[in-house]
Amino acid sequence: MGKPYFHYRSDDSEGYRLPEITFFKRYDTKKSLFHDFKISNNNSAQFVSSNSVKKSHFSSGKALEDSSEASISKKENVLMNFKRYAVVGKGKDGVIYQLTTDRCVKVFFKEEVYKKELKAIQVGQSSSSIPRLYDYGSNYIVMEYIKGISLAKHFKKNRYITKSLVMQLINLLDELKKLNFSRQDTELRHVLMNEQGDLKVIDLKRAFSSNRPIPIKLLTELKELKLSKEFLSYVKNIRPSLYQKWRKFDER
């Protein structure tokens, strides 16, 4: 299948490091970021334990003062803990580090985005189309690491679409509707195909804040790749009712 891929906006600049604003002004002292990830052999145990970051790194409900050299030093010490892990994705919302062969952690820059994505992932745990949630803290989410490729890269490489893949995309959009997501749409780069050929959707921060019952973004990107007509021809055969709604968009 190729290189394991957990896609967020890429940044190939050298010397990349997390900015100081990575950590929120308030911290949850009941949870901490981690150092060594010891995963239980019991498959039902969905947690990651660690004590690498001491509570002294945090300010127990008090805001860290950006102007304080001591505060900056504490934040830098926390950031150092992540350097032992490979960065597998980064963008405007956060940075993804691979923890194990099947788990990763996303560290968020903004609390608002963190809360929105956490809510969507929590709601989505009943669906196989959403990454598994293992743990979370004040500004991070430990989730399933998807080994595979995004549909954006897949289509750019192959330049064709199959009926089976169209069926999977329709099923994925059905899942978003079943989860009562108001945004029943996604970008191709946020749909990952794992090594088994199953689709997973990531970057769910707009799941409840964007009202989009028609996959406008998905159709737009397929049109740009000159795949929309082929896609819709399969939709017409698989789900005629959807075709009647979506074909008008492609005719614009």
C-alpha positions as a LaTeX table, in Angstrom:
\begin{tabular}{lrrr}
\hline
Residue & $x$ (\AA) & $y$ (\AA) & $z$ (\AA) \\
\hline
Met1 & 0.00 & 0.00 & 0.00 \\
Gly2 & 2.98 & 2.26 & 0.47 \\
Lys3 & 4.08 & 4.61 & 3.18 \\
Pro4 & 1.83 & 4.79 & 6.26 \\
Tyr5 & $-0.13$ & 7.97 & 5.93 \\
Phe6 & $-2.04$ & 10.01 & 8.48 \\
His7 & $-2.76$ & 13.13 & 6.51 \\
Tyr8 & $-2.85$ & 16.71 & 7.63 \\
Arg9 & $-1.56$ & 19.73 & 5.78 \\
Ser10 & 2.10 & 19.12 & 5.06 \\
Asp11 & 4.99 & 21.37 & 5.98 \\
Asp12 & 8.35 & 20.20 & 4.70 \\
Ser13 & 10.34 & 23.04 & 6.18 \\
Glu14 & 13.47 & 22.05 & 8.07 \\
Gly15 & 13.72 & 22.46 & 11.80 \\
Tyr16 & 9.98 & 22.26 & 12.36 \\
Arg17 & 8.97 & 22.59 & 15.97 \\
Leu18 & 5.80 & 23.20 & 17.88 \\
Pro19 & 5.12 & 26.85 & 18.66 \\
Glu20 & 4.84 & 27.97 & 22.25 \\
Ile21 & 1.08 & 28.45 & 21.88 \\
Thr22 & 0.70 & 24.68 & 21.51 \\
Phe23 & $-0.39$ & 24.33 & 25.11 \\
Phe24 & $-3.57$ & 25.98 & 26.30 \\
Lys25 & $-3.68$ & 28.54 & 29.07 \\
Arg26 & $-5.43$ & 26.08 & 31.37 \\
Tyr27 & $-4.45$ & 22.48 & 32.00 \\
Asp28 & $-6.29$ & 19.41 & 33.18 \\
Thr29 & $-4.12$ & 18.22 & 36.05 \\
Lys30 & $-5.95$ & 14.90 & 36.17 \\
Lys31 & $-4.40$ & 13.94 & 32.84 \\
Ser32 & $-0.89$ & 14.41 & 31.53 \\
Leu33 & 1.06 & 14.09 & 28.34 \\
Phe34 & 3.12 & 10.96 & 28.15 \\
His35 & 6.57 & 9.57 & 27.65 \\
Asp36 & 6.56 & 5.76 & 27.40 \\
Phe37 & 3.33 & 4.21 & 26.18 \\
Lys38 & 2.51 & 0.96 & 27.95 \\
Ile39 & $-0.50$ & $-0.60$ & 26.31 \\
Ser40 & $-2.32$ & $-3.34$ & 28.16 \\
Asn41 & $-2.44$ & $-6.82$ & 26.62 \\
Asn42 & $-6.12$ & $-6.83$ & 27.40 \\
Asn43 & $-7.83$ & $-5.72$ & 24.20 \\
Ser44 & $-10.68$ & $-4.19$ & 26.17 \\
Ala45 & $-8.36$ & $-1.80$ & 28.00 \\
Gln46 & $-8.50$ & 1.45 & 26.05 \\
Phe47 & $-5.96$ & 3.59 & 27.84 \\
Val48 & $-2.39$ & 4.75 & 27.71 \\
Ser49 & $-0.47$ & 5.31 & 30.93 \\
Ser50 & 2.58 & 7.43 & 31.62 \\
Asn51 & 4.11 & 9.78 & 34.14 \\
Ser52 & 6.77 & 11.49 & 32.07 \\
Val53 & 5.31 & 14.97 & 32.43 \\
Lys54 & 5.19 & 15.95 & 36.06 \\
Lys55 & 2.42 & 18.07 & 37.49 \\
Ser56 & 5.01 & 20.72 & 38.19 \\
His57 & 5.07 & 21.34 & 34.43 \\
Phe58 & 1.57 & 22.73 & 34.77 \\
Ser59 & 0.17 & 25.71 & 36.57 \\
Ser60 & $-2.84$ & 24.09 & 38.34 \\
Gly61 & $-5.59$ & 26.19 & 36.82 \\
Lys62 & $-3.49$ & 29.34 & 36.59 \\
Ala63 & $-2.55$ & 30.84 & 33.26 \\
Leu64 & 1.09 & 30.57 & 32.28 \\
Glu65 & 2.55 & 34.00 & 31.68 \\
Asp66 & 4.04 & 34.19 & 28.19 \\
Ser67 & 6.48 & 36.87 & 29.35 \\
Ser68 & 7.93 & 34.63 & 32.04 \\
Glu69 & 11.20 & 32.93 & 31.14 \\
Ala70 & 10.41 & 30.20 & 33.67 \\
Ser71 & 7.03 & 29.53 & 32.06 \\
Ile72 & 8.55 & 29.32 & 28.60 \\
Ser73 & 11.17 & 26.94 & 29.95 \\
Lys74 & 8.49 & 24.69 & 31.41 \\
Lys75 & 6.60 & 24.62 & 28.11 \\
Glu76 & 9.80 & 23.84 & 26.22 \\
Asn77 & 10.46 & 20.93 & 28.56 \\
Val78 & 7.02 & 19.53 & 27.82 \\
Leu79 & 7.57 & 19.87 & 24.07 \\
Met80 & 10.86 & 18.02 & 24.31 \\
Asn81 & 8.98 & 14.88 & 25.30 \\
Phe82 & 7.52 & 14.58 & 21.81 \\
Lys83 & 10.80 & 14.72 & 19.94 \\
Arg84 & 11.33 & 11.00 & 20.42 \\
Tyr85 & 8.28 & 10.29 & 18.24 \\
Ala86 & 7.99 & 10.67 & 14.49 \\
Val87 & 5.86 & 13.51 & 13.12 \\
Val88 & 3.37 & 11.94 & 10.70 \\
Gly89 & 1.16 & 14.95 & 10.09 \\
Lys90 & 1.05 & 18.66 & 10.77 \\
Gly91 & $-1.04$ & 21.66 & 9.82 \\
Lys92 & $-2.78$ & 24.75 & 11.11 \\
Asp93 & $-4.72$ & 22.84 & 13.77 \\
Gly94 & $-2.01$ & 20.70 & 15.31 \\
Val95 & 0.73 & 18.11 & 14.98 \\
Ile96 & 0.39 & 14.31 & 14.79 \\
Tyr97 & 3.00 & 12.04 & 16.37 \\
Gln98 & 3.09 & 8.28 & 15.87 \\
Leu99 & 3.22 & 6.54 & 19.25 \\
Thr100 & 3.00 & 2.86 & 18.29 \\
Thr101 & 2.28 & 0.86 & 15.15 \\
Asp102 & $-1.45$ & 1.47 & 15.57 \\
Arg103 & $-1.74$ & 4.63 & 17.68 \\
Cys104 & $-0.92$ & 8.30 & 17.28 \\
Val105 & $-1.47$ & 11.50 & 19.24 \\
Lys106 & $-2.70$ & 14.78 & 17.85 \\
Val107 & $-1.58$ & 17.84 & 19.83 \\
Phe108 & $-3.80$ & 20.86 & 19.17 \\
Phe109 & $-2.86$ & 24.52 & 18.96 \\
Lys110 & $-6.31$ & 25.88 & 19.86 \\
Glu111 & $-8.68$ & 24.73 & 22.58 \\
Glu112 & $-11.78$ & 25.43 & 20.47 \\
Val113 & $-10.62$ & 23.13 & 17.67 \\
Tyr114 & $-9.59$ & 20.45 & 20.17 \\
Lys115 & $-13.05$ & 20.43 & 21.78 \\
Lys116 & $-14.86$ & 20.25 & 18.44 \\
Glu117 & $-12.77$ & 17.36 & 17.15 \\
Leu118 & $-12.91$ & 15.45 & 20.42 \\
Lys119 & $-16.71$ & 15.69 & 20.48 \\
Ala120 & $-16.97$ & 14.38 & 16.91 \\
Ile121 & $-14.59$ & 11.48 & 17.55 \\
Gln122 & $-16.44$ & 10.55 & 20.74 \\
Val123 & $-19.79$ & 10.55 & 18.96 \\
Gly124 & $-18.26$ & 8.58 & 16.08 \\
Gln125 & $-17.04$ & 5.63 & 18.14 \\
Ser126 & $-20.10$ & 3.63 & 17.11 \\
Ser127 & $-18.92$ & 3.81 & 13.47 \\
Ser128 & $-16.07$ & 1.90 & 11.85 \\
Ser129 & $-15.51$ & 4.93 & 9.58 \\
Ile130 & $-14.15$ & 7.03 & 12.47 \\
Pro131 & $-10.69$ & 6.40 & 14.01 \\
Arg132 & $-10.74$ & 4.61 & 17.39 \\
Leu133 & $-10.35$ & 6.88 & 20.41 \\
Tyr134 & $-7.94$ & 5.65 & 23.11 \\
Asp135 & $-7.25$ & 8.60 & 25.38 \\
Tyr136 & $-7.36$ & 12.39 & 25.58 \\
Gly137 & $-6.15$ & 15.19 & 27.79 \\
Ser138 & $-6.09$ & 18.97 & 28.02 \\
Asn139 & $-5.03$ & 19.52 & 24.41 \\
Tyr140 & $-4.32$ & 16.12 & 22.87 \\
Ile141 & $-6.20$ & 13.12 & 21.53 \\
Val142 & $-4.75$ & 9.62 & 21.30 \\
Met143 & $-6.40$ & 7.84 & 18.42 \\
Glu144 & $-6.02$ & 5.08 & 15.87 \\
Tyr145 & $-3.09$ & 5.47 & 13.49 \\
Ile146 & $-4.30$ & 4.76 & 9.96 \\
Lys147 & $-1.79$ & 2.94 & 7.76 \\
Gly148 & $-2.65$ & 3.73 & 4.19 \\
Ile149 & $-3.13$ & 6.60 & 1.75 \\
Ser150 & $-5.53$ & 9.50 & 1.34 \\
Leu151 & $-8.00$ & 9.44 & $-1.54$ \\
Ala152 & $-6.48$ & 12.71 & $-2.75$ \\
Lys153 & $-3.15$ & 10.96 & $-3.36$ \\
His154 & $-4.82$ & 7.79 & $-4.58$ \\
Phe155 & $-6.79$ & 9.60 & $-7.29$ \\
Lys156 & $-3.90$ & 11.80 & $-8.35$ \\
Lys157 & $-1.85$ & 8.67 & $-8.86$ \\
Asn158 & $-4.47$ & 6.46 & $-10.52$ \\
Arg159 & $-6.82$ & 8.93 & $-12.26$ \\
Tyr160 & $-9.78$ & 6.56 & $-12.24$ \\
Ile161 & $-12.50$ & 5.50 & $-9.81$ \\
Thr162 & $-14.11$ & 2.09 & $-9.34$ \\
Lys163 & $-17.68$ & 1.14 & $-8.55$ \\
Ser164 & $-16.63$ & $-0.52$ & $-5.29$ \\
Leu165 & $-14.88$ & 2.65 & $-4.14$ \\
Val166 & $-17.94$ & 4.74 & $-5.00$ \\
Met167 & $-20.05$ & 2.35 & $-2.91$ \\
Gln168 & $-17.64$ & 2.80 & $-0.01$ \\
Leu169 & $-17.83$ & 6.58 & $-0.30$ \\
Ile170 & $-21.63$ & 6.49 & $-0.29$ \\
Asn171 & $-21.55$ & 4.25 & 2.78 \\
Leu172 & $-19.11$ & 6.62 & 4.48 \\
Leu173 & $-21.42$ & 9.58 & 3.85 \\
Asp174 & $-24.32$ & 7.47 & 5.15 \\
Glu175 & $-22.34$ & 6.92 & 8.34 \\
Leu176 & $-21.88$ & 10.66 & 8.83 \\
Lys177 & $-25.63$ & 11.09 & 8.49 \\
Lys178 & $-26.33$ & 8.28 & 10.98 \\
Leu179 & $-24.02$ & 9.99 & 13.46 \\
Asn180 & $-26.12$ & 13.15 & 13.08 \\
Phe181 & $-23.16$ & 15.14 & 11.81 \\
Ser182 & $-24.49$ & 18.33 & 10.26 \\
Arg183 & $-21.53$ & 18.28 & 7.84 \\
Gln184 & $-22.08$ & 15.22 & 5.67 \\
Asp185 & $-19.14$ & 16.11 & 3.48 \\
Thr186 & $-15.36$ & 15.76 & 3.52 \\
Glu187 & $-12.24$ & 16.59 & 1.58 \\
Leu188 & $-10.48$ & 13.81 & $-0.32$ \\
Arg189 & $-7.32$ & 14.37 & 1.70 \\
His190 & $-9.28$ & 13.63 & 4.86 \\
Val191 & $-10.50$ & 10.24 & 3.65 \\
Leu192 & $-7.90$ & 7.55 & 4.26 \\
Met193 & $-7.84$ & 4.10 & 2.71 \\
Asn194 & $-6.14$ & 1.63 & 5.02 \\
Glu195 & $-4.18$ & $-1.47$ & 4.04 \\
Gln196 & $-7.39$ & $-3.54$ & 4.02 \\
Gly197 & $-9.04$ & $-1.11$ & 1.60 \\
Asp198 & $-11.45$ & 0.31 & 4.20 \\
Leu199 & $-12.16$ & 4.05 & 4.36 \\
Lys200 & $-11.71$ & 6.21 & 7.45 \\
Val201 & $-12.49$ & 9.91 & 7.73 \\
Ile202 & $-10.34$ & 12.28 & 9.81 \\
Asp203 & $-10.20$ & 15.99 & 10.69 \\
Leu204 & $-13.73$ & 16.19 & 12.05 \\
Lys205 & $-13.67$ & 19.64 & 13.63 \\
Arg206 & $-16.53$ & 20.88 & 11.43 \\
Ala207 & $-18.77$ & 17.85 & 12.02 \\
Phe208 & $-21.30$ & 19.84 & 14.07 \\
Ser209 & $-20.41$ & 23.43 & 13.19 \\
Ser210 & $-20.95$ & 23.28 & 9.42 \\
Asn211 & $-24.38$ & 22.55 & 7.93 \\
Arg212 & $-23.75$ & 20.68 & 4.69 \\
Pro213 & $-26.08$ & 17.75 & 3.83 \\
Ile214 & $-24.73$ & 17.58 & 0.27 \\
Pro215 & $-21.02$ & 16.66 & $-0.22$ \\
Ile216 & $-20.14$ & 19.84 & $-2.10$ \\
Lys217 & $-16.44$ & 19.72 & $-1.26$ \\
Leu218 & $-16.15$ & 16.07 & $-2.28$ \\
Leu219 & $-17.92$ & 16.64 & $-5.58$ \\
Thr220 & $-15.89$ & 19.78 & $-6.30$ \\
Glu221 & $-12.59$ & 17.98 & $-5.84$ \\
Leu222 & $-13.72$ & 15.03 & $-7.97$ \\
Lys223 & $-14.72$ & 17.50 & $-10.69$ \\
Glu224 & $-11.28$ & 19.14 & $-10.53$ \\
Leu225 & $-9.74$ & 15.70 & $-11.01$ \\
Lys226 & $-12.13$ & 15.06 & $-13.95$ \\
Leu227 & $-13.65$ & 12.13 & $-12.07$ \\
Ser228 & $-17.05$ & 13.56 & $-11.16$ \\
Lys229 & $-18.92$ & 12.26 & $-14.22$ \\
Glu230 & $-17.54$ & 8.77 & $-13.72$ \\
Phe231 & $-18.35$ & 8.99 & $-10.02$ \\
Leu232 & $-21.92$ & 10.13 & $-10.66$ \\
Ser233 & $-22.51$ & 7.46 & $-13.29$ \\
Tyr234 & $-21.86$ & 4.86 & $-10.59$ \\
Val235 & $-24.01$ & 6.77 & $-8.09$ \\
Lys236 & $-26.87$ & 6.74 & $-10.62$ \\
Asn237 & $-26.70$ & 2.97 & $-10.71$ \\
Ile238 & $-26.11$ & 2.41 & $-6.99$ \\
Arg239 & $-28.37$ & 5.08 & $-5.44$ \\
Pro240 & $-30.58$ & 6.87 & $-7.99$ \\
Ser241 & $-32.09$ & 9.17 & $-5.35$ \\
Leu242 & $-28.64$ & 10.57 & $-4.50$ \\
Tyr243 & $-27.83$ & 10.97 & $-8.16$ \\
Gln244 & $-30.85$ & 13.24 & $-8.64$ \\
Lys245 & $-29.60$ & 15.52 & $-5.85$ \\
Trp246 & $-25.93$ & 15.50 & $-6.76$ \\
Arg247 & $-26.01$ & 15.67 & $-10.58$ \\
Lys248 & $-27.31$ & 19.25 & $-10.49$ \\
Phe249 & $-24.19$ & 20.32 & $-8.65$ \\
Asp250 & $-21.92$ & 18.73 & $-11.26$ \\
Glu251 & $-23.78$ & 20.58 & $-14.03$ \\
Arg252 & $-22.80$ & 24.00 & $-12.63$ \\
\hline
\end{tabular}
